[in-house]
Amino acid sequence: MTRPAARSAQGVAAGLTLDTGALLALERGEPKIRALLRRAADLGLPVDVPAGVVAQAWRGGPRQARVARLLGDPAVQVPPLDEVTARAVGLLAGKSGHVGIVDVHVALHARRRGHTVVTSDPDDLRAVDPSVRLAVV
């Protein structure tokens, strides 16, 4: 079951954070992720793709044209895994017992920003943070 999107005071989603599965769904041209991204753009919502997600998904080449377009959009942010964030990710990984550092970074980032995580694997994200809001693609 998908949890409702994060809501701001105005009643609209605060933004989206994409995980690796979301980028791969975009690469395949899946309608649900494309619709979510269109809606976010229409509403002027931020879309973030943590740097580790890019590293996990990026292989280059023409198959990734949609992903390249998304990452090239000036409205899309690619938050780095800097030292301060890396320490917070490490703490949350230890607390949650989840060893997937990219998943932990995604969950932490989304929680900090009040975003909904777009994912194809909700169980991994719920293992990190059961309260994270998810949109499953």
N, C-alpha and C positions, 0 to 999 in steps of 0.2 A: 504494500500500500504506500502511496506517495503522500508525504505530509504537505500541508499547504505551504505556499511560498511565504517567505519572510515578508512582513508588512511594515511599512513606515507609518508615520502619523497620518499621512494622506490616504492610507489604505491600499497602496500599491507595493509591489515587491521592492525591496531595498536594492537588489542587484543579484547577479548570478556569478558564481564561481564554478568554472568547468574543471572536471577531472579528466583523466586520460581517456576513459571510456566515452566521455562526451566528445572529445576531439576525434576519436576514431569513428563515432557515429556520424559526425559531421563529414569526415573524410568519405564515408560510404554514401553520403547524401540522404541520410534518414530524415523523413519529413518532420518528426517530432522535434528534433534538435534545431532544424532550420526554422520551424515555426516559433520555438522559444526565443531564438536569437532575433528573429524579425520583430517579435512582440517587445523584447527588451529595447531594441533600437527605436521602435515607434514610441515607446514610453520614455526614452532617454535614460534608461537604466544602465548603470555600470556593469561591464562584463570583465571579469578577471580570470586569467589563466596562469596559475602559479608556475614559476620557472621550471620546477621539477616535472610538472605535467608536460610542458613543451619538450623537455629532454626525453621523457618516456615515450612520447608519441611521434616525435619528429624523425622522419627518415628521408625527407626531401623528395624531389621528383614530381612529375605531373599528377600523380594520384592524390597528392596533398594540396592541390590548388585551392580548395575551399578553406583548408586550415591556414594556408599561407595568406589568403585574403583576410581571414579573421584576424590573424596575428598582426597583419599590416594595417589594420584599422586603427587610426589614432585614438578612438574611443575605448579600445580594448587595452587593459593594463596587464603587464606580466610582472607580478610582484616577485622580487628576488628572495632567495633564501640566504639572507645576510646572517652575521654572527648572532645578533640578538634574537632573530626569529629562529635560527637553528637551535639555539639553547631552549627556547620555548617549545619547539617541536620535539626535541629530545625529552624534555620533561613530560609532555603529554604522551609521547610514545611509551615511556616507562610506566606512567600512571594507567594507561589504557591496555598495556600489554600488546599493542599492535606494532609489528615490526616494519610495516610499509611506510617509510618516511614520507613519501609523496602523498599518500592518503592522509597522513597525520597533518602535513602542511596544508592540504586542501581544507580539511575540517577546521583547523585552527584559524586559517585565513577567513573562511566563511563566517565563523562565529564572531570574529573580531569586527567584520564589516556588516554583519546582519544580513548576509547573503543566503540564498538558496543554492545548494550544490546540485549541479546537473551531472548525473552519473548513470552508468549502466550497471553498477554493482553497489546497490544500497547497503548490503550487509557489511562490506568493508568499512564504509563510512560510519555506519551505526556502531560498529565495534570500537571505533575511535571515540565517537561522541554521540550517544543515543539521542541527544536533543537537536542535532543538526537537521535543518530542514532540507528535504531532498525533492528533486524532480527527476524521475527515472526515465531514461531514454533507451 
